Amino acid sequence: MNSEKLNEPLSLADSFASKKQTPKKKRNFFNIQEGDNVYLPLPPYGRLATEGRWIVKNPVHWGLVVDDARRPFLCPGFGCAKCAYDKGVKAALEKLDPKTDPELYALLKGYTEVHTLNVTYDMNVLSQTNQIGLLKIRSKMFQSLVVEEGKVAKYGIKFASVNNGTWINFHKQGKGATGVFTATALREDKEVEGTVAQVLRKTPISQEVLNRMQEEAFDLDRIATPLTFEQVKTIVDSIQDYEVDQDVVNHVFKSVSAQTTSESVGSPPSASKNSSDPLAKYF
């Protein structure tokens, strides 16, 4: 999804991209709760401003722990050694009879419960209480958001636009495969020729909120540490008896440069340019 960069006041994209990042004073994390969750998507920020990207797909590996501190990292993509290893562990667990080897079964099960790949679609938003923070949504809700974006575009609404954006209701009912997850632009009642109709309302983002983004918004492509294919392989190669070598993990994370970009993850073995993700065009 690309937010408009033309006709935006104060050259917003260029401004956010050129300014030096300042220390974050407050970090708000918003979670999708059961029922209605109303937020206003904010414009592209930081390194993604010049690209117009206001929402980012982030596949994050969890499970690494060093000195009681979690070490999540961004999956580098197709060909990731950690994905392959974890898939192998799950396959072995499915074939293993817990009665035959209860110790190994417990070991494998414990590994799969700790080591997970969590895929979310992340955006900076404004809450109804005027707080800036990070909102994460899952695939079903994101797909609904894509459909809604197309519907409202013909009325001049553009999500995450400074002048032409609008509030969105991220609605959750239930969970899992049977749950209902939708994202719809808010409508308001308006009398038109004696008839009350629901109409979309544009919500300009104030300069005060735009200024606050410099300190309160998140760098969406840095939600977790980006590792290269080779760095991930180094960590996987250190695994013994389904335990990761903490010294190796610590060394890899310390070696990650602050200047590393999401485009410098390198190339995986037999990398493929084809994607099975129908939503890949947005990222």
LUMDO-466189 format. One record per residue: y, z, x of N, C-alpha, C in turn; residue number from 1; residue in one letter. Coordinates in steps of 0.1 Angstrom, whole numbers, plus 5000, padded with zeros to 4 digits. Layout:
% residues N
 nnorth  nup neast canorth caup caeast cnorth  cup ceast   n res
      Y    Z     X       Y    Z      X      Y    Z     X NUM   A
...
This chain:
% residues 283
 nnorth  nup neast canorth caup caeast cnorth  cup ceast   n res
   4988 5000  5008    5000 5000   5000   5012 5000  5009   1   M
   5021 4991  5006    5034 4990   5014   5045 4993  5005   2   N
   5054 5002  5009    5066 5005   5001   5077 4996  5005   3   S
   5086 4992  4996    5097 4983   5000   5106 4988  5011   4   E
   5110 4979  5020    5119 4983   5031   5132 4976  5029   5   K
   5133 4966  5021    5146 4959   5019   5154 4966  5008   6   L
   5167 4966  5010    5176 4971   5000   5175 4986  4999   7   N
   5169 4993  5009    5168 5007   5009   5181 5013  5015   8   E
   5187 5024  5010    5199 5029   5016   5197 5035  5030   9   P
   5207 5034  5038    5207 5041   5051   5196 5036  5061  10   L
   5191 5023  5058    5180 5018   5067   5170 5028  5069  11   S
   5164 5033  5058    5155 5044   5059   5143 5042  5069  12   L
   5137 5031  5068    5125 5028   5077   5129 5029  5091  13   A
   5140 5022  5095    5145 5022   5109   5149 5036  5113  14   D
   5155 5043  5104    5160 5057   5107   5149 5066  5111  15   S
   5138 5066  5102    5127 5075   5104   5119 5071  5116  16   F
   5118 5058  5119    5110 5054   5130   5117 5057  5144  17   A
   5130 5057  5144    5138 5058   5157   5141 5072  5160  18   S
   5142 5081  5150    5146 5095   5154   5134 5102  5160  19   K
   5138 5111  5170    5128 5119   5177   5122 5129  5167  20   K
   5109 5131  5167    5103 5140   5158   5107 5154  5162  21   Q
   5111 5162  5152    5115 5176   5154   5104 5185  5150  22   T
   5103 5197  5155    5093 5206   5151   5093 5209  5136  23   P
   5081 5210  5131    5080 5212   5116   5082 5227  5113  24   K
   5091 5230  5104    5095 5244   5100   5085 5249  5090  25   K
   5081 5240  5081    5073 5245   5070   5063 5234  5066  26   K
   5050 5239  5065    5040 5229   5061   5033 5233  5048  27   R
   5035 5224  5038    5029 5227   5025   5017 5217  5023  28   N
   5006 5223  5018    4995 5215   5015   4992 5217  5000  29   F
   4992 5205  4993    4989 5206   4979   4975 5201  4976  30   F
   4969 5208  4967    4955 5205   4963   4955 5200  4948  31   N
   4946 5190  4946    4944 5186   4932   4936 5196  4924  32   I
   4943 5202  4914    4936 5212   4906   4931 5206  4893  33   Q
   4923 5213  4886    4918 5208   4873   4930 5206  4863  34   E
   4931 5195  4856    4942 5192   4847   4952 5183  4854  35   G
   4965 5186  4850    4976 5177   4855   4982 5182  4868  36   D
   4985 5173  4877    4991 5176   4889   5002 5165  4891  37   N
   5015 5169  4890    5026 5160   4890   5034 5161  4903  38   V
   5035 5149  4909    5042 5148   4922   5049 5135  4923  39   Y
   5059 5135  4932    5067 5123   4934   5064 5118  4949  40   L
   5057 5107  4950    5054 5101   4964   5067 5099  4971  41   P
   5067 5102  4984    5079 5101   4992   5077 5088  5001  42   L
   5089 5083  5006    5088 5070   5014   5081 5071  5027  43   P
   5078 5060  5033    5071 5060   5046   5079 5068  5056  44   P
   5072 5075  5065    5078 5084   5074   5072 5083  5088  45   Y
   5080 5086  5098    5075 5086   5112   5071 5073  5117  46   G
   5059 5072  5124    5055 5060   5131   5052 5049  5120  47   R
   5049 5053  5108    5045 5044   5098   5057 5038  5090  48   L
   5069 5043  5093    5080 5038   5085   5083 5023  5087  49   A
   5082 5018  5099    5085 5004   5101   5074 4995  5095  50   T
   5062 5001  5092    5052 4993   5085   5053 4994  5070  51   E
   5061 5004  5065    5062 5006   5051   5050 5013  5045  52   G
   5042 5020  5053    5029 5026   5048   5032 5041  5044  53   R
   5031 5043  5031    5034 5057   5026   5021 5064  5022  54   W
   5009 5058  5022    4997 5064   5019   4986 5059  5029  55   I
   4978 5068  5035    4969 5064   5046   4955 5070  5043  56   V
   4945 5061  5045    4931 5065   5044   4927 5072  5057  57   K
   4923 5085  5056    4919 5092   5067   4905 5097  5066  58   N
   4895 5091  5074    4882 5096   5075   4881 5107  5086  59   P
   4879 5119  5083    4880 5130   5093   4866 5137  5094  60   V
   4862 5137  5107    4849 5144   5110   4852 5159  5111  61   H
   4844 5167  5105    4845 5182   5106   4832 5187  5111  62   W
   4833 5199  5118    4821 5205   5123   4822 5210  5137  63   G
   4831 5204  5145    4833 5209   5159   4841 5221  5159  64   L
   4836 5231  5167    4843 5244   5168   4843 5248  5183  65   V
   4855 5251  5188    4856 5256   5201   4864 5269  5201  66   V
   4859 5280  5207    4866 5293   5207   4870 5297  5194  67   D
   4862 5295  5184    4864 5299   5170   4875 5291  5163  68   D
   4879 5280  5169    4889 5271   5164   4883 5258  5160  69   A
   4885 5253  5148    4880 5240   5143   4887 5229  5151  70   R
   4879 5218  5153    4884 5207   5160   4881 5194  5152  71   R
   4887 5192  5141    4885 5179   5133   4891 5168  5141  72   P
   4885 5156  5139    4890 5144   5145   4888 5132  5136  73   F
   4897 5122  5138    4897 5110   5130   4885 5101  5134  74   L
   4877 5096  5125    4867 5087   5128   4873 5074  5133  75   C
   4869 5069  5145    4875 5057   5150   4871 5044  5143  76   P
   4860 5045  5134    4857 5034   5126   4842 5029  5128  77   G
   4839 5017  5123    4826 5012   5124   4820 5012  5138  78   F
   4809 5018  5140    4803 5019   5153   4805 5033  5159  79   G
   4810 5042  5152    4812 5056   5156   4799 5063  5159  80   C
   4798 5068  5171    4786 5075   5176   4782 5087  5167  81   A
   4793 5094  5163    4791 5106   5155   4785 5103  5141  82   K
   4790 5092  5135    4785 5087   5122   4770 5084  5124  83   C
   4767 5077  5134    4753 5073   5137   4744 5085  5139  84   A
   4748 5094  5147    4740 5106   5150   4738 5114  5137  85   Y
   4749 5117  5129    4748 5125   5117   4739 5118  5107  86   D
   4740 5105  5106    4731 5097   5097   4716 5099  5101  87   K
   4714 5099  5114    4700 5101   5119   4695 5115  5115  88   G
   4703 5125  5116    4699 5139   5113   4696 5140  5098  89   V
   4704 5134  5090    4702 5134   5075   4689 5128  5072  90   K
   4686 5116  5078    4674 5109   5076   4662 5117  5080  91   A
   4663 5124  5091    4651 5133   5096   4649 5144  5086  92   A
   4660 5150  5081    4659 5161   5072   4652 5157  5059  93   L
   4655 5145  5054    4649 5141   5042   4634 5138  5043  94   E
   4630 5135  5055    4615 5132   5057   4608 5145  5061  95   K
   4615 5155  5064    4608 5168   5069   4604 5177  5058  96   L
   4592 5182  5058    4587 5191   5048   4590 5205  5054  97   D
   4599 5213  5046    4603 5226   5051   4591 5236  5053  98   P
   4580 5233  5046    4568 5242   5048   4561 5239  5061  99   K
   4562 5226  5066    4556 5222   5078   4562 5228  5090 100   T
   4576 5227  5091    4583 5232   5102   4596 5239  5097 101   D
   4595 5251  5092    4607 5258   5085   4618 5260  5095 102   P
   4615 5262  5108    4626 5265   5117   4634 5252  5120 103   E
   4627 5241  5122    4634 5228   5124   4642 5224  5111 104   L
   4636 5226  5100    4642 5223   5087   4655 5231  5086 105   Y
   4655 5243  5089    4667 5252   5088   4678 5247  5098 106   A
   4673 5243  5109    4682 5238   5120   4690 5226  5115 107   L
   4682 5216  5110    4687 5203   5106   4696 5205  5093 108   L
   4692 5214  5084    4700 5216   5072   4713 5223  5076 109   K
   4712 5232  5085    4725 5239   5089   4734 5229  5096 110   G
   4729 5220  5103    4738 5210   5110   4745 5201  5099 111   Y
   4737 5196  5089    4743 5187   5079   4753 5194  5071 112   T
   4752 5207  5069    4761 5215   5061   4774 5217  5068 113   E
   4774 5218  5081    4786 5220   5089   4793 5207  5093 114   V
   4785 5197  5097    4791 5185   5102   4792 5175  5090 115   H
   4804 5172  5086    4807 5164   5075   4818 5154  5078 116   T
   4818 5143  5071    4828 5133   5072   4836 5133  5058 117   L
   4848 5137  5059    4856 5139   5047   4867 5128  5046 118   N
   4866 5119  5036    4875 5107   5035   4885 5110  5024 119   V
   4898 5110  5028    4908 5112   5018   4920 5102  5020 120   T
   4928 5100  5009    4939 5092   5010   4951 5101  5009 121   Y
   4959 5101  5020    4969 5111   5022   4984 5106  5020 122   D
   4992 5114  5014    5006 5110   5012   5015 5122  5013 123   M
   5028 5119  5017    5038 5130   5015   5044 5129  5001 124   N
   5045 5141  4995    5050 5141   4981   5060 5152  4980 125   V
   5068 5151  4968    5077 5162   4964   5071 5168  4952 126   L
   5070 5182  4952    5065 5189   4940   5076 5191  4930 127   S
   5072 5195  4918    5082 5198   4907   5090 5210  4910 128   Q
   5086 5218  4920    5094 5229   4925   5102 5226  4937 129   T
   5104 5213  4940    5112 5208   4951   5107 5211  4965 130   N
   5094 5212  4966    5087 5214   4979   5081 5201  4984 131   Q
   5083 5199  4997    5077 5187   5003   5064 5191  5010 132   I
   5054 5183  5008    5041 5186   5014   5031 5175  5014 133   G
   5019 5178  5018    5008 5168   5020   4999 5168  5008 134   L
   4997 5157  5001    4987 5156   4990   4976 5147  4994 135   L
   4964 5152  4992    4952 5144   4995   4944 5141  4982 136   K
   4941 5128  4980    4933 5124   4969   4921 5117  4973 137   I
   4911 5116  4964    4898 5110   4967   4898 5095  4962 138   R
   4887 5089  4965    4886 5074   4963   4888 5070  4948 139   S
   4882 5078  4939    4884 5074   4924   4898 5075  4920 140   K
   4905 5085  4924    4919 5087   4920   4928 5077  4927 141   M
   4924 5073  4940    4932 5063   4947   4930 5049  4940 142   F
   4918 5046  4936    4916 5033   4929   4924 5033  4916 143   Q
   4925 5044  4909    4933 5045   4897   4948 5043  4900 144   S
   4952 5048  4912    4966 5047   4916   4970 5032  4919 145   L
   4960 5025  4925    4962 5011   4928   4964 5003  4915 146   V
   4956 5006  4905    4957 4999   4893   4970 5002  4886 147   V
   4974 5015  4886    4987 5018   4880   4999 5012  4887 148   E
   4998 5011  4900    5009 5005   4908   5011 4991  4903 149   E
   5000 4983  4901    5002 4970   4896   5008 4969  4882 150   G
   5004 4979  4873    5009 4979   4860   5024 4981  4859 151   K
   5029 4991  4867    5043 4995   4866   5053 4985  4874 152   V
   5047 4977  4883    5055 4969   4891   5064 4959  4883 153   A
   5058 4954  4872    5066 4945   4864   5078 4951  4857 154   K
   5078 4964  4857    5090 4971   4851   5100 4976  4862 155   Y
   5098 4971  4874    5107 4974   4885   5104 4988  4892 156   G
   5092 4994  4889    5088 5006   4895   5080 5003  4908 157   I
   5084 5010  4918    5076 5008   4931   5074 5022  4937 158   K
   5061 5026  4937    5058 5040   4942   5064 5042  4956 159   F
   5069 5054  4958    5074 5058   4971   5086 5051  4976 160   A
   5093 5045  4966    5106 5039   4969   5117 5049  4968 161   S
   5128 5047  4976    5139 5056   4975   5146 5055  4962 162   V
   5148 5043  4957    5156 5041   4945   5147 5038  4932 163   N
   5135 5032  4934    5128 5028   4923   5114 5034  4921 164   N
   5112 5046  4927    5100 5053   4925   5099 5061  4912 165   G
   5088 5068  4910    5087 5076   4898   5077 5087  4900 166   T
   5077 5097  4892    5067 5108   4893   5054 5103  4888 167   W
   5043 5109  4894    5029 5105   4890   5021 5117  4886 168   I
   5014 5115  4876    5005 5126   4872   4991 5123  4877 169   N
   4986 5131  4886    4973 5130   4892   4964 5139  4884 170   F
   4956 5134  4875    4949 5142   4865   4934 5142  4869 171   H
   4929 5155  4869    4915 5157   4872   4908 5164  4861 172   K
   4897 5159  4857    4889 5165   4846   4874 5165  4851 173   Q
   4869 5176  4854    4855 5177   4859   4854 5174  4874 174   G
   4842 5172  4879    4841 5169   4893   4828 5161  4895 175   K
   4828 5155  4907    4816 5147   4911   4816 5134  4904 176   G
   4804 5129  4903    4802 5115   4897   4806 5115  4882 177   A
   4805 5126  4875    4808 5126   4861   4823 5130  4858 178   T
   4830 5133  4869    4844 5137   4867   4853 5125  4864 179   G
   4865 5128  4858    4875 5118   4855   4887 5120  4864 180   V
   4891 5110  4872    4902 5112   4881   4912 5100  4879 181   F
   4924 5103  4874    4933 5092   4871   4947 5095  4878 182   T
   4955 5085  4880    4968 5086   4885   4977 5077  4876 183   A
   4986 5083  4869    4995 5075   4860   5009 5079  4862 184   T
   5018 5069  4861    5032 5072   4862   5037 5079  4849 185   A
   5046 5088  4851    5051 5096   4840   5059 5087  4830 186   L
   5057 5089  4818    5066 5083   4808   5074 5093  4800 187   R
   5085 5089  4795    5093 5098   4787   5096 5092  4773 188   E
   5098 5100  4763    5101 5095   4750   5115 5090  4749 189   D
   5117 5078  4743    5130 5072   4742   5131 5065  4729 190   K
   5142 5067  4721    5144 5060   4708   5149 5046  4710 191   E
   5141 5037  4705    5145 5023   4706   5145 5017  4692 192   V
   5157 5013  4687    5158 5008   4674   5152 5016  4663 193   E
   5154 5029  4664    5149 5038   4654   5134 5042  4656 194   G
   5128 5037  4666    5114 5040   4669   5113 5047  4683 195   T
   5106 5058  4683    5104 5065   4696   5092 5059  4704 196   V
   5096 5055  4716    5086 5048   4724   5085 5056  4738 197   A
   5074 5054  4745    5073 5060   4758   5077 5050  4768 198   Q
   5086 5053  4777    5091 5044   4787   5090 5050  4801 199   V
   5090 5041  4811    5089 5046   4824   5103 5049  4829 200   L
   5104 5059  4838    5117 5063   4843   5118 5063  4858 201   R
   5128 5055  4863    5129 5055   4878   5135 5068  4882 202   K
   5130 5073  4894    5135 5086   4899   5140 5084  4914 203   T
   5153 5082  4916    5158 5081   4929   5155 5094  4937 204   P
   5153 5092  4950    5150 5104   4959   5164 5108  4965 205   I
   5167 5120  4964    5180 5125   4969   5181 5124  4984 206   S
   5193 5123  4989    5195 5124   5004   5191 5137  5010 207   Q
   5192 5148  5002    5188 5161   5007   5173 5161  5009 208   E
   5165 5155  5001    5151 5154   5003   5147 5146  5015 209   V
   5154 5134  5016    5152 5125   5027   5155 5132  5040 210   L
   5165 5140  5041    5169 5147   5053   5158 5158  5056 211   N
   5153 5164  5046    5143 5175   5048   5130 5169  5053 212   R
   5127 5156  5050    5115 5150   5055   5114 5150  5070 213   M
   5125 5150  5077    5124 5151   5092   5117 5163  5097 214   Q
   5117 5174  5090    5111 5186   5094   5099 5190  5086 215   E
   5098 5186  5074    5088 5190   5065   5077 5180  5062 216   E
   5079 5167  5064    5069 5157   5061   5059 5157  5072 217   A
   5047 5151  5069    5036 5150   5078   5035 5136  5084 218   F
   5031 5135  5096    5027 5122   5102   5013 5118  5097 219   D
   5013 5109  5088    5000 5107   5080   4989 5101  5089 220   L
   4993 5095  5100    4982 5090   5109   4978 5100  5120 221   D
   4983 5112  5118    4980 5123   5128   4975 5135  5120 222   R
   4968 5133  5109    4963 5145   5101   4953 5152  5109 223   I
   4946 5145  5118    4936 5151   5127   4937 5143  5140 224   A
   4931 5149  5150    4932 5143   5164   4925 5129  5164 225   T
   4931 5119  5169    4925 5105   5170   4917 5105  5183 226   P
   4904 5102  5182    4896 5100   5194   4891 5086  5195 227   L
   4889 5081  5207    4884 5068   5210   4869 5068  5208 228   T
   4863 5056  5207    4849 5054   5205   4842 5061  5217 229   F
   4847 5059  5229    4841 5065   5241   4842 5080  5241 230   E
   4853 5085  5237    4854 5100   5236   4845 5106  5226 231   Q
   4843 5100  5215    4833 5104   5205   4819 5104  5211 232   V
   4816 5093  5218    4803 5091   5224   4800 5102  5234 233   K
   4810 5106  5242    4809 5116   5251   4805 5130  5245 234   T
   4811 5132  5233    4808 5145   5226   4794 5144  5221 235   I
   4790 5133  5215    4776 5131   5209   4766 5132  5220 236   V
   4769 5127  5232    4759 5127   5243   4757 5141  5248 237   D
   4766 5150  5245    4765 5164   5249   4756 5173  5240 238   S
   4752 5167  5229    4744 5175   5219   4730 5178  5224 239   I
   4727 5191  5224    4713 5195   5227   4708 5204  5217 240   Q
   4696 5202  5211    4691 5210   5201   4701 5211  5189 241   D
   4707 5201  5186    4717 5200   5175   4729 5209  5176 242   Y
   4732 5212  5189    4744 5220   5192   4752 5212  5202 243   E
   4765 5212  5198    4775 5204   5207   4779 5213  5218 244   V
   4780 5207  5230    4785 5214   5242   4800 5217  5240 245   D
   4804 5229  5239    4818 5233   5236   4827 5230  5248 246   Q
   4822 5231  5260    4830 5227   5271   4833 5212  5271 247   D
   4824 5204  5267    4827 5190   5267   4837 5187  5256 248   V
   4835 5193  5244    4845 5191   5233   4859 5195  5238 249   V
   4859 5207  5244    4872 5212   5248   4879 5203  5258 250   N
   4871 5197  5268    4876 5188   5278   4881 5175  5271 251   H
   4874 5170  5261    4878 5157   5255   4891 5159  5247 252   V
   4892 5170  5240    4904 5172   5232   4916 5175  5241 253   F
   4914 5182  5252    4925 5184   5261   4930 5171  5268 254   K
   4921 5161  5269    4924 5149   5275   4931 5139  5266 255   S
   4931 5142  5253    4938 5133   5244   4953 5133  5246 256   V
   4958 5122  5249    4973 5121   5251   4981 5121  5238 257   S
   4992 5128  5239    5001 5128   5227   5006 5114  5223 258   A
   5005 5105  5233    5010 5092   5230   4999 5082  5225 259   Q
   4987 5087  5223    4976 5079   5218   4980 5074  5204 260   T
   4978 5061  5201    4981 5056   5188   4968 5052  5181 261   T
   4969 5051  5168    4957 5048   5160   4951 5034  5164 262   S
   4959 5025  5171    4954 5012   5174   4947 5012  5188 263   E
   4947 5024  5195    4941 5024   5208   4928 5031  5209 264   S
   4920 5030  5198    4907 5037   5198   4896 5029  5205 265   V
   4899 5017  5210    4890 5009   5217   4881 5001  5208 266   G
   4870 4996  5213    4861 4988   5205   4847 4994  5206 267   S
   4840 4995  5194    4827 5001   5193   4816 4990  5198 268   P
   4804 4995  5201    4794 4985   5204   4791 4976  5192 269   P
   4791 4963  5194    4788 4953   5183   4798 4955  5172 270   S
   4810 4957  5175    4820 4959   5164   4821 4948  5155 271   A
   4823 4951  5142    4824 4940   5132   4838 4941  5126 272   S
   4844 4929  5123    4857 4928   5117   4856 4928  5102 273   K
   4844 4927  5096    4842 4926   5082   4842 4940  5076 274   N
   4848 4942  5065    4848 4956   5059   4842 4955  5045 275   S
   4834 4964  5042    4828 4965   5028   4837 4972  5019 276   S
   4848 4978  5024    4857 4986   5015   4867 4976  5008 277   D
   4866 4975  4995    4875 4966   4987   4889 4970  4988 278   P
   4892 4982  4992    4906 4987   4993   4911 4986  5007 279   L
   4904 4980  5016    4908 4980   5030   4921 4972  5032 280   A
   4925 4963  5023    4937 4956   5024   4949 4964  5024 281   K
   4948 4977  5019    4959 4985   5018   4962 4993  5031 282   Y
   4953 4992  5041    4954 5000   5053   4953 4992  5065 283   F
